[in-house]
Amino acid sequence: MKKNVKSLEVDFMTEGLDGRQYYQVCETVRDKNVLERELASLEAISNHNSNIF
């Protein structure tokens, strides 16, 4: 799934001693399209240390 990075969002970001962590929250990912949409935001982050879904 290709998306414009500007149209993607991450729900939460924290910054600590270990660097940034990105969190994506979703009620359900039973639908393949929902899962792809939610993961696309995390996959678009090039400088990630940890992504949590």
KEGU-221636 format. One record per residue: x, y, z of N, C-alpha, C, O in turn; residue number from 1; residue in three letters; chain. Coordinates in Angstrom, 1 decimal. Layout:
KEGU-221636
<atom n_px="X" n_py="Y" n_pz="Z" ca_px="X" ca_py="Y" ca_pz="Z" c_px="X" c_py="Y" c_pz="Z" o_px="X" o_py="Y" o_pz="Z" resi="NUM" resn="ALA" chain="A"/>
...
***
This chain:
KEGU-221636
<atom n_px="0.8" n_py="-1.2" n_pz="0.0" ca_px="0.0" ca_py="0.0" ca_pz="0.0" c_px="0.9" c_py="1.2" c_pz="0.0" o_px="1.6" o_py="1.5" o_pz="0.9" resi="1" resn="MET" chain="A"/>
<atom n_px="0.8" n_py="2.0" n_pz="-1.0" ca_px="1.6" ca_py="3.3" ca_pz="-1.1" c_px="0.7" c_py="4.4" c_pz="-0.7" o_px="-0.4" o_py="4.6" o_pz="-1.2" resi="2" resn="LYS" chain="A"/>
<atom n_px="1.2" n_py="5.3" n_pz="0.1" ca_px="0.4" ca_py="6.5" ca_pz="0.6" c_px="1.4" c_py="7.6" c_pz="0.6" o_px="2.6" o_py="7.5" o_pz="0.8" resi="3" resn="LYS" chain="A"/>
<atom n_px="0.8" n_py="8.8" n_pz="0.5" ca_px="1.6" ca_py="10.0" ca_pz="0.7" c_px="1.8" c_py="10.1" c_pz="2.2" o_px="0.9" o_py="10.0" o_pz="3.0" resi="4" resn="ASN" chain="A"/>
<atom n_px="3.1" n_py="10.3" n_pz="2.6" ca_px="3.4" ca_py="10.4" ca_pz="4.0" c_px="2.6" c_py="11.5" c_pz="4.8" o_px="2.3" o_py="11.3" o_pz="5.9" resi="5" resn="VAL" chain="A"/>
<atom n_px="2.3" n_py="12.5" n_pz="4.1" ca_px="1.5" ca_py="13.6" ca_pz="4.7" c_px="0.1" c_py="13.1" c_pz="5.1" o_px="-0.5" o_py="13.7" o_pz="6.0" resi="6" resn="LYS" chain="A"/>
<atom n_px="-0.4" n_py="12.1" n_pz="4.5" ca_px="-1.8" ca_py="11.6" ca_pz="4.8" c_px="-1.7" c_py="10.5" c_pz="5.9" o_px="-2.8" o_py="10.0" o_pz="6.3" resi="7" resn="SER" chain="A"/>
<atom n_px="-0.5" n_py="10.2" n_pz="6.4" ca_px="-0.4" ca_py="9.1" ca_pz="7.4" c_px="-0.3" c_py="9.8" c_pz="8.8" o_px="0.2" o_py="10.9" o_pz="8.9" resi="8" resn="LEU" chain="A"/>
<atom n_px="-0.7" n_py="9.0" n_pz="9.8" ca_px="-0.5" ca_py="9.6" ca_pz="11.2" c_px="-0.1" c_py="8.4" c_pz="12.1" o_px="-0.5" o_py="7.3" o_pz="11.9" resi="9" resn="GLU" chain="A"/>
<atom n_px="0.6" n_py="8.8" n_pz="13.1" ca_px="0.9" ca_py="7.9" ca_pz="14.2" c_px="0.2" c_py="8.4" c_pz="15.4" o_px="0.1" o_py="9.6" o_pz="15.7" resi="10" resn="VAL" chain="A"/>
<atom n_px="-0.4" n_py="7.5" n_pz="16.2" ca_px="-1.2" ca_py="7.9" ca_pz="17.4" c_px="-0.4" c_py="8.5" c_pz="18.5" o_px="-0.9" o_py="9.5" o_pz="19.1" resi="11" resn="ASP" chain="A"/>
<atom n_px="0.7" n_py="7.9" n_pz="18.8" ca_px="1.5" ca_py="8.4" ca_pz="20.0" c_px="3.0" c_py="8.3" c_pz="19.6" o_px="3.4" o_py="7.4" o_pz="18.9" resi="12" resn="PHE" chain="A"/>
<atom n_px="3.8" n_py="9.3" n_pz="20.2" ca_px="5.2" ca_py="9.2" ca_pz="20.0" c_px="5.8" c_py="9.6" c_pz="21.4" o_px="5.4" o_py="10.6" o_pz="22.0" resi="13" resn="MET" chain="A"/>
<atom n_px="6.7" n_py="8.8" n_pz="21.9" ca_px="7.4" ca_py="9.2" ca_pz="23.1" c_px="8.9" c_py="9.3" c_pz="22.9" o_px="9.4" o_py="8.7" o_pz="21.9" resi="14" resn="THR" chain="A"/>
<atom n_px="9.6" n_py="10.1" n_pz="23.7" ca_px="11.0" ca_py="10.2" ca_pz="23.5" c_px="11.7" c_py="10.0" c_pz="24.9" o_px="11.3" o_py="10.7" o_pz="25.8" resi="15" resn="GLU" chain="A"/>
<atom n_px="12.6" n_py="9.1" n_pz="24.9" ca_px="13.3" ca_py="8.8" ca_pz="26.2" c_px="14.8" c_py="8.6" c_pz="25.9" o_px="15.3" o_py="8.9" o_pz="24.9" resi="16" resn="GLY" chain="A"/>
<atom n_px="15.4" n_py="8.0" n_pz="26.9" ca_px="16.8" ca_py="7.7" ca_pz="26.9" c_px="17.2" c_py="6.8" c_pz="25.7" o_px="18.3" o_py="6.8" o_pz="25.1" resi="17" resn="LEU" chain="A"/>
<atom n_px="16.3" n_py="5.9" n_pz="25.4" ca_px="16.5" ca_py="4.9" ca_pz="24.3" c_px="16.1" c_py="5.5" c_pz="22.9" o_px="16.1" o_py="4.7" o_pz="21.9" resi="18" resn="ASP" chain="A"/>
<atom n_px="15.7" n_py="6.7" n_pz="22.8" ca_px="15.2" ca_py="7.3" ca_pz="21.6" c_px="13.7" c_py="7.4" c_pz="21.5" o_px="13.0" o_py="7.3" o_pz="22.5" resi="19" resn="GLY" chain="A"/>
<atom n_px="13.2" n_py="7.5" n_pz="20.3" ca_px="11.8" ca_py="7.7" ca_pz="20.1" c_px="11.1" c_py="6.3" c_pz="19.9" o_px="11.7" o_py="5.4" o_pz="19.4" resi="20" resn="ARG" chain="A"/>
<atom n_px="9.9" n_py="6.2" n_pz="20.4" ca_px="9.1" ca_py="5.1" ca_pz="20.2" c_px="7.7" c_py="5.6" c_pz="19.6" o_px="7.2" o_py="6.6" o_pz="20.1" resi="21" resn="GLN" chain="A"/>
<atom n_px="7.2" n_py="4.9" n_pz="18.6" ca_px="6.0" ca_py="5.2" ca_pz="18.0" c_px="5.0" c_py="4.2" c_pz="18.3" o_px="5.2" o_py="3.0" o_pz="18.2" resi="22" resn="TYR" chain="A"/>
<atom n_px="3.7" n_py="4.6" n_pz="18.6" ca_px="2.6" ca_py="3.8" ca_pz="18.9" c_px="1.5" c_py="4.0" c_pz="18.0" o_px="1.1" o_py="5.1" o_pz="17.6" resi="23" resn="TYR" chain="A"/>
<atom n_px="0.9" n_py="2.9" n_pz="17.5" ca_px="-0.3" ca_py="2.9" ca_pz="16.7" c_px="-1.3" c_py="2.1" c_pz="17.4" o_px="-1.1" o_py="0.9" o_pz="17.8" resi="24" resn="GLN" chain="A"/>
<atom n_px="-2.5" n_py="2.7" n_pz="17.6" ca_px="-3.6" ca_py="2.0" ca_pz="18.3" c_px="-4.8" c_py="1.8" c_pz="17.4" o_px="-5.1" o_py="2.7" o_pz="16.6" resi="25" resn="VAL" chain="A"/>
<atom n_px="-5.3" n_py="0.6" n_pz="17.5" ca_px="-6.5" ca_py="0.3" ca_pz="16.6" c_px="-7.4" c_py="-0.7" c_pz="17.4" o_px="-6.9" o_py="-1.6" o_pz="18.0" resi="26" resn="CYS" chain="A"/>
<atom n_px="-8.7" n_py="-0.5" n_pz="17.3" ca_px="-9.6" ca_py="-1.4" ca_pz="17.9" c_px="-9.5" c_py="-2.9" c_pz="17.4" o_px="-9.5" o_py="-3.8" o_pz="18.1" resi="27" resn="GLU" chain="A"/>
<atom n_px="-9.4" n_py="-3.0" n_pz="16.1" ca_px="-9.3" ca_py="-4.3" ca_pz="15.5" c_px="-8.5" c_py="-4.2" c_pz="14.1" o_px="-8.6" o_py="-3.2" o_pz="13.5" resi="28" resn="THR" chain="A"/>
<atom n_px="-7.9" n_py="-5.3" n_pz="13.8" ca_px="-7.2" ca_py="-5.3" ca_pz="12.5" c_px="-7.6" c_py="-6.6" c_pz="11.7" o_px="-6.9" o_py="-7.1" o_pz="10.9" resi="29" resn="VAL" chain="A"/>
<atom n_px="-8.8" n_py="-7.0" n_pz="12.0" ca_px="-9.4" ca_py="-8.2" ca_pz="11.3" c_px="-9.5" c_py="-7.9" c_pz="9.8" o_px="-9.3" o_py="-8.9" o_pz="9.0" resi="30" resn="ARG" chain="A"/>
<atom n_px="-9.8" n_py="-6.7" n_pz="9.4" ca_px="-9.9" ca_py="-6.3" ca_pz="8.0" c_px="-8.5" c_py="-6.1" c_pz="7.5" o_px="-7.7" o_py="-5.2" o_pz="8.0" resi="31" resn="ASP" chain="A"/>
<atom n_px="-8.1" n_py="-6.7" n_pz="6.4" ca_px="-6.7" ca_py="-6.6" ca_pz="5.9" c_px="-6.4" c_py="-5.1" c_pz="5.5" o_px="-5.3" o_py="-4.7" o_pz="5.7" resi="32" resn="LYS" chain="A"/>
<atom n_px="-7.4" n_py="-4.4" n_pz="5.0" ca_px="-7.2" ca_py="-3.0" ca_pz="4.6" c_px="-6.9" c_py="-2.1" c_pz="5.8" o_px="-6.1" o_py="-1.2" o_pz="5.8" resi="33" resn="ASN" chain="A"/>
<atom n_px="-7.5" n_py="-2.4" n_pz="6.9" ca_px="-7.3" ca_py="-1.7" ca_pz="8.2" c_px="-5.9" c_py="-2.0" c_pz="8.7" o_px="-5.1" o_py="-1.0" o_pz="9.0" resi="34" resn="VAL" chain="A"/>
<atom n_px="-5.5" n_py="-3.2" n_pz="8.6" ca_px="-4.1" ca_py="-3.6" ca_pz="9.1" c_px="-3.1" c_py="-2.9" c_pz="8.2" o_px="-2.1" o_py="-2.3" o_pz="8.7" resi="35" resn="LEU" chain="A"/>
<atom n_px="-3.2" n_py="-2.9" n_pz="6.9" ca_px="-2.3" ca_py="-2.3" ca_pz="6.0" c_px="-2.2" c_py="-0.8" c_pz="6.3" o_px="-1.1" o_py="-0.2" o_pz="6.3" resi="36" resn="GLU" chain="A"/>
<atom n_px="-3.4" n_py="-0.1" n_pz="6.5" ca_px="-3.4" ca_py="1.3" ca_pz="6.7" c_px="-2.7" c_py="1.6" c_pz="8.0" o_px="-1.9" o_py="2.6" o_pz="8.1" resi="37" resn="ARG" chain="A"/>
<atom n_px="-2.9" n_py="0.9" n_pz="9.1" ca_px="-2.3" ca_py="1.1" ca_pz="10.4" c_px="-0.8" c_py="0.9" c_pz="10.3" o_px="0.0" o_py="1.7" o_pz="10.9" resi="38" resn="GLU" chain="A"/>
<atom n_px="-0.4" n_py="-0.1" n_pz="9.7" ca_px="1.1" ca_py="-0.4" ca_pz="9.6" c_px="1.8" c_py="0.5" c_pz="8.7" o_px="3.0" o_py="0.8" o_pz="8.9" resi="39" resn="LEU" chain="A"/>
<atom n_px="1.1" n_py="1.1" n_pz="7.7" ca_px="1.8" ca_py="2.0" ca_pz="6.7" c_px="2.3" c_py="3.2" c_pz="7.4" o_px="3.4" o_py="3.7" o_pz="7.1" resi="40" resn="ALA" chain="A"/>
<atom n_px="1.6" n_py="3.7" n_pz="8.4" ca_px="2.2" ca_py="4.8" ca_pz="9.2" c_px="3.5" c_py="4.5" c_pz="9.9" o_px="4.4" o_py="5.3" o_pz="9.8" resi="41" resn="SER" chain="A"/>
<atom n_px="3.6" n_py="3.4" n_pz="10.5" ca_px="4.8" ca_py="3.0" ca_pz="11.2" c_px="5.9" c_py="2.7" c_pz="10.2" o_px="7.1" o_py="3.0" o_pz="10.4" resi="42" resn="LEU" chain="A"/>
<atom n_px="5.6" n_py="2.0" n_pz="9.1" ca_px="6.6" ca_py="1.7" ca_pz="8.1" c_px="7.2" c_py="2.9" c_pz="7.4" o_px="8.3" o_py="2.9" o_pz="6.9" resi="43" resn="GLU" chain="A"/>
<atom n_px="6.4" n_py="4.0" n_pz="7.4" ca_px="6.9" ca_py="5.3" ca_pz="6.7" c_px="7.9" c_py="6.0" c_pz="7.6" o_px="8.5" o_py="7.0" o_pz="7.1" resi="44" resn="ALA" chain="A"/>
<atom n_px="8.1" n_py="5.6" n_pz="8.8" ca_px="9.0" ca_py="6.3" ca_pz="9.7" c_px="10.4" c_py="5.8" c_pz="9.5" o_px="10.7" o_py="4.6" o_pz="9.7" resi="45" resn="ILE" chain="A"/>
<atom n_px="11.3" n_py="6.6" n_pz="8.9" ca_px="12.6" ca_py="6.1" ca_pz="8.6" c_px="13.6" c_py="6.1" c_pz="9.7" o_px="14.6" o_py="5.3" o_pz="9.7" resi="46" resn="SER" chain="A"/>
<atom n_px="13.4" n_py="6.9" n_pz="10.7" ca_px="14.3" ca_py="7.0" ca_pz="11.9" c_px="13.8" c_py="6.4" c_pz="13.1" o_px="14.0" o_py="6.9" o_pz="14.2" resi="47" resn="ASN" chain="A"/>
<atom n_px="13.1" n_py="5.3" n_pz="13.0" ca_px="12.5" ca_py="4.7" ca_pz="14.1" c_px="13.4" c_py="3.8" c_pz="14.9" o_px="14.3" o_py="3.1" o_pz="14.3" resi="48" resn="HIS" chain="A"/>
<atom n_px="13.3" n_py="3.8" n_pz="16.2" ca_px="14.0" ca_py="2.8" ca_pz="17.1" c_px="13.0" c_py="1.7" c_pz="17.4" o_px="13.4" o_py="0.5" o_pz="17.4" resi="49" resn="ASN" chain="A"/>
<atom n_px="11.8" n_py="2.0" n_pz="17.7" ca_px="10.8" ca_py="1.0" ca_pz="18.1" c_px="9.4" c_py="1.5" c_pz="17.7" o_px="9.0" o_py="2.6" o_pz="17.9" resi="50" resn="SER" chain="A"/>
<atom n_px="8.7" n_py="0.6" n_pz="17.1" ca_px="7.3" ca_py="0.9" ca_pz="16.7" c_px="6.5" c_py="-0.2" c_pz="17.4" o_px="6.8" o_py="-1.4" o_pz="17.4" resi="51" resn="ASN" chain="A"/>
<atom n_px="5.4" n_py="0.3" n_pz="18.1" ca_px="4.5" ca_py="-0.6" ca_pz="18.8" c_px="3.1" c_py="-0.5" c_pz="18.3" o_px="2.5" o_py="0.6" o_pz="18.2" resi="52" resn="ILE" chain="A"/>
<atom n_px="2.6" n_py="-1.7" n_pz="17.9" ca_px="1.2" ca_py="-1.7" ca_pz="17.4" c_px="0.3" c_py="-2.4" c_pz="18.3" o_px="-0.9" o_py="-2.6" o_pz="18.0" resi="53" resn="PHE" chain="A"/>
***
